[in-house]
């Protein structure tokens, strides 16, 4: 009989299962975790057929959620506050977990089920070590992405010279090229509901999604860029921005929100982290970079231009129009624990963050220069008619065309135009229906239906502010 160890992270839902040695079923939980989680060789597990490729990825993800890493990417002790459960009951590290029988593919197996409970863990991730570990997992793929990005603009000799990073100019060229490539990837949330169905992506997960033809939202894309540039040793810090957020950042209030998660009456504070960018320090020169897109300009502001946008007094805004509403974004330097904690929290601690981005934050499923596409979810015809009327009224006021369909289909004239312009995006959006509805029913109760809304934006040429 095969013996299986299955571990699930209760916050993110990530899980893996692997075949263990039968005698190890008598091990304490501490010894099981030490052998099959902390110190396991993923390559050996794969070679021996003990784990699948997908579960191997999840195993390494869970390693980073359970153990603190050093700057050089080595796993050390567990995060303070982590506990474990079996069948909803706490289990200590010194206890021997119980095994149960299950049938897999018609074969009976013995299974040890363990849940990781991180609800009492603090914000203790070492981002340097985290990024290093994530790069090492697929470094060849990420390096090829960077090289191909440079090769699209530079000759082979120039690309190799830039990758030497011997001068500030080399670093700026690499930074600009990779930033522009990420900016041009889709501004989207459809990938939350297809493929791996990650509610919120880390930097490496976003980069893989971009390589595979997808994209992300602002904080995901920014993390993807920082993930790359951290590997190349280019120093950076996160910058927060928001609509009409011209006053100084209320840092203590934001920290409080990331402790209580009580966002009900906090919109006046949350607007300060509505948007994220990066400030680079390249050989004594500051460079403000915004890779979001979604009709937010590509920013690559160097020296005094960056300082002007980030100044404390008479701070000028960057005017953006993502869909139909024009807004003034103000950019702020901020103590780094705030964006880092926000990103960590969105990986699982902030409930339903996948739906929040689509509906509450009104980012929809996809935004390009020409189209805004989102879901409209309802239980009955009355609710659908009300939602449709709100969209039509807002679009009429903005002077743009809009189609609202009560079915998840792309069979209208505007939908056909969108499908012809972006066939792969259209396919992915159609594939997102099932999981989006499942998630919406989990959050808001059963029996919802979903349709699609498409707004024609027709913005024309892309907007770039590059002073480099």
N, C-alpha and C positions, 0 to 999 in steps of 0.2 A: 504494500500500500504506500502511495506517495504521501509525504507530509508537507503541508503548505503553511507558510507564514504569510499572513496578509496584514498590512498596516495601512491605515487611512488617517490622513490629517483632517480633523473634524472642522477646522476653520475653512480651508480651501476646498475640501472634498477630494484632494489628490490622494491616490492610493496605488499600492503595488502588491503583487503576490509573487512569491518565489518558492521553489522546492528546496527544502532543507534536509539535512541528514536525519534519518529517523531517530537516532539516539539523542539528537539535539532537542527533541520535544520535551525532554526532562530538564532542560536548562532553565535557570532563572531568567526573568525578563531582561535583567541587566546584561547577562551573557549573550542572550539572543540578539539584543540590539547591538552589542559590541561586535559580534561576529557577522551579522547579516545586514546591518545598517551602517554603522560607523566605519568599520574596517574591511568591508567586503570589497572584492575586486569585481567591478561590474563586467569587465571584459571576460573574466573567467566564468561568471554566472551565465553570460550569453553563450560562450563557447560550449559550456556543459549542458545547455538547453534548460537551465533552471529558471530562466526568466525571459519574458518577451522584450522586444525593443521598446515598446511603449511603456511597459512597467519599469524598464531600466531607467528611462527618462524620469519617471515619477519617483523612483527610489532616490535618485540624485537630488531631485527637487526637495524631497522630504528630509534628506540629510541636511540641507541648508536651512530648513525650518526647525530642526531639532538641536543642531550643534552650532556653537559659535565657531567662527573661523578666524585664523590669524591673518595678518596682511599678506602672507605668502600663500594663503589658500588652504592651510592645514586645519582639519577639524579638531577642536578641543572639547571642552566640557559642554554639557547641555545648557540651553538657556535657562536662567532662573525662572521658576514658576511652571515649568512643563510638568504635566502629570499624564498618566496613562489609564485607559479604561478597557475593560473587557465585559461585554454584555451590559453596558451602562453602569458597571460598578468599578470603583477605583481599584487599581492593582499596583502594588509596590514593586520597585525594581528588584527586590530580593525574593519575590514570589515566583513560583512556577506557573505560567499561564495554563489554563485549561485548554484541551483540544476537543473539537467537535467533528462529527462526521458530516460530509457533504458529498453530493454526486456531481461530478464534472464530466460532461461528455459521455455519460453512461457509466463512468467509473467512480467507485467510491474512494474518497480521499479523506485524510485527517487534516483539519484546518485549525490553526491558531489565529484568532482574530484579535487585533490590537488597535485601539483608537488613540491617537495623539491629541491631548487636550492642551491647547495653547492659550486659552482665554485669560490666564493670569500672567502671561509673558509680557515683559516690557519691550520698549523699542531699543533692543540691544544689538541689532544687526551691524556687523562690521562690513560696510559697503565696499571697502577696498578688497578684502578677502573674498567677499561674495562675487564681485565682478571677475576677480582672477579665477576663481573656481569655475564660473560659468563660461569664461573664455576657453579654458583648458578643455572643456567637454567637446567643443566643436570649433577649436581654434583655426583649423585648416579651412573650414568653410567660411568663417568670418574674415580671415585674411584674404581669401580669394575674392570675397565681396568688395573689400577695400581696393584690392588691386584692379579688379574689373571696373570699378567706379572711376579710378584714376585713368585707366587705359582708355576710357571713353572720351577723354579730353586731351590726354597727353600721349606722347610717343612712349615706346617701351623704355628707352633710355631715360626720358624725363620721369617716368613713373618710378623707376628704380632709384633715381636721384632723390625724388620727393620722399620715398619711403626710408631713405637714410636719416631723415629728420635732423640733418646737421645744422640747418639754419632756421631762423624764424620764418623766412619765406617758405621753406619746405613745409613747416608745420601749418602755416596759414593756407597753403594750397591744398594740403590733405584735408584740413578742417573744412574749407569751403566746398570742396568736391563731395565729401561724404555728407555734409549738412544739406547740400542742394539735392543730393540723391534721396535722402530721407524725406525732405520737404516735398519732393515730387511724388512720393508714394501716396497711396490713397489715404485721405482723411476719412476714417470709417470706424463703425462699431459692428458691422455685420459679422466680423470674424469671432465675436463673442459667442455666436450662436451656431457656428459650424466648426468642423475639424475638432481640435482639442477643447473647444468651448470654454476657454479661459475667461472668467468674468473680468479680469484685469491682468494685463501682461507686464512682466518685468522687462528690463532693457534687452536682455538676450532673447526673450520670447518675442518681443516686438521686432527685433532685427530678423529673426528667422521668418516671421510673418511677412516682413517686407521682401526678403529674398524669395519667398514663395508667391509673391505677387499681391500681397495685402498691404496693410498699413497699420494705423492706430489713431488715437486721439493725441492731444498736445502732450500730456504728461508721459504717455507711452513712447512717443517719438523722441522726446527730449531724453528720456532714459536710454533709448537705443543709441543716440548719438554719444551720450556720456559713456556708455558701455564701451563703445569703440575707442573714443579718445582717451579714456582711462588706460586702456591697454597700451596705447602709444605714448603714454606719459605726458599728455597735454593737460595742464591744470585747468580745472573749471569749477564753477559753483552754480547752483540753481538760482534762478531769478523768478519771483512771482509777479503776476500781472492780473489786472481785472478791469472791467468796465467801470468807468467813473470812480476808480479807486485811487484818487490823487493824494489822499492823506497818508501819513506814515502807517506802516503795517502794524496792526494790533497784535503783536506777537504773542503776548500772554493769553489773549482770548483764543487765538488759534490753537495754542497748546492745550488750553482747557477743552476745546471742542474735540481734540484728538485723545482726550482722556475720558470724557463723558459720552461722546458720540451722540450728544443731544443737539441735533441740527435744526430743530423745529422753528426756533425764533432767531436764527443766526445768519440770515442771508446778508445782512449788512457787513458781517465779518467774512463770510465765505467768499464774497466777491473778490477778495484779495488773493485767493488761490484758484480763481476761475481759470487762470492760464499760467503756463510755465515756459520759461526760456532758459538759456545758459549764458553765463558770462565767463569767457576764457581769459587766461593770463598767459600770453605768449611772449616770452623774452621781454617782459616789462610793458607790453602793450595789451590793453584791454579790448576784447572783441565780444560784442553782444550778438548772439545767434538765436534766431527763432526758426524752428524747422517744422512748425505745425501744419501749415497750409490750411485747407478748409477755407480758402480765401483770406487767410491772414497772410500779409506780405512776408516773403522771405527776407529776414533781417540778417545782415552781416555787417554790423556797424563797428568801425575800428577807431580806437583812440578817443579823440574829443567827441566824435559822434555818439559813441557808446556812453561816455560820461554825461553827455547832455540829456539823453533819454533817462538815465538813472540818477540824475541830480536830485538833491533834496529840496531845493528851492526852485520855484517856477518850472516844475517838471512838465515837459511837453508830452502829449499823448501820441500814440499811433492809432490812427483811425482805421477801423476794420469793419467789414460787412460780410459776415460769414454766409448768411442766407438772405433775409429780407430786411434786417434791422441794422442800422449803422451804429457803431459804438466806439467810444474813445477808451483805448487800453492804456493804462499807466503801469510802467515796469518798475519793480523795486528790488533792491538787494535785501537779503533776509538772512537771519541766522539759519544755518543749514539743517539743523535738526527738524525744523518745521516741514519743509518739503520732503525730507527723507522719511519722517514719520507718516506723512500723508500717503506717500506711495506704498509704504509697508502696510498701512491700514487698509488701503484699497485692494490689496491682494486677498483680503478675506474678512477682515474685522468690520468693515463697513458693509452692512447687509445690502444685497441686491444692487451692488454698484454697477452691474452690467445694464440693468434696466434704468437706473438713475441717469446714466450718461445718455441713453436714447431719449427718454421721455422727460424727466425732471430738468435736465440740463439742456434739453431741446437740440441735441446734436444729431439726432436721427441716426440713420444707418450709413449714410454716405453723403459727402459734400464735395462737389467739384466746381470748376468755373461755371459750368453750364447747368448743373442739376443739383437739387437737394432731394433726397429720397428718405422717407421715414415710414414707420409703421403706424397704423391707426387701429387701436384695439378697443373692442366694444362687446357688450353682451346682447344688445337688442337693436332694432332699427331706430328707435328713438335716440339712443345714445350716439349711434353712428351719424344720424342726421345732424345732431348738435355739433359733433366734432367736425364734420364736413363743412358745416356752415361757418365755424370759426376759422378754418383754414381758408375758405374762399373769401371771407371778409378781410382777413389779414392780407391775403395776396392781392386782392383788388385795391386795397389801400396803398400797398407797396408798388402797384403797377406791374405785377408779374403774373404769368399764367400758372394755373394750378389744376391738377387732376387728382381727385380723391376716389379711390375704388374700394368698394366694400369687400372685395376678394383679393387674396394675395396672388395677383397676376399682373402681367405686363402686356396687356392686350389693347391698350388705347393708343391713339396716334402719338401722343407725347412719350408714352412708355416705349413704343417701337423706336422712336428717335433715340431715346436713352439707351435702349438695348443695342442699337446699331453702333452707337458711339463707344459704349463700354460693355461689350458682350460678356466678359468674364466677371465683371462686377455684378451685372444683372443676374448671371447664373448663381453667384454666391448669395445674393440677396434672396432669390427664390428658394435656395436651400436652407435659409435661416428661419423660415416660418415655423417649422415644427418645434425647434428648441426654444425659440422666443416665446411662443404661446405656452409651452410647458413652464417656462420660468415665470411668465406673467401669472399663470394660474396658481403656481406655488406661492407667489407673493400676494396676489389680490383675490384669490378664490377661483373656483372652477368655472367652466363653461364660457370662456371668452372666445371670440372670433377675431380675425385680424385681416386688414386690408392694407393697401399701400397708398401713400400720398407722394406725388411727384411735383416739384416746383421747378419751372424753367427759370434759371438765373441769367444765363447768357452774359457773363462778365467780360468775355473777350480775352485780351492778353493777360498773362500772369503779372503779378505785382512784385517787384524786387526792390529792396533798398540795400545796396551793396556799396560801401564806401571804402572797401579794401583795395 
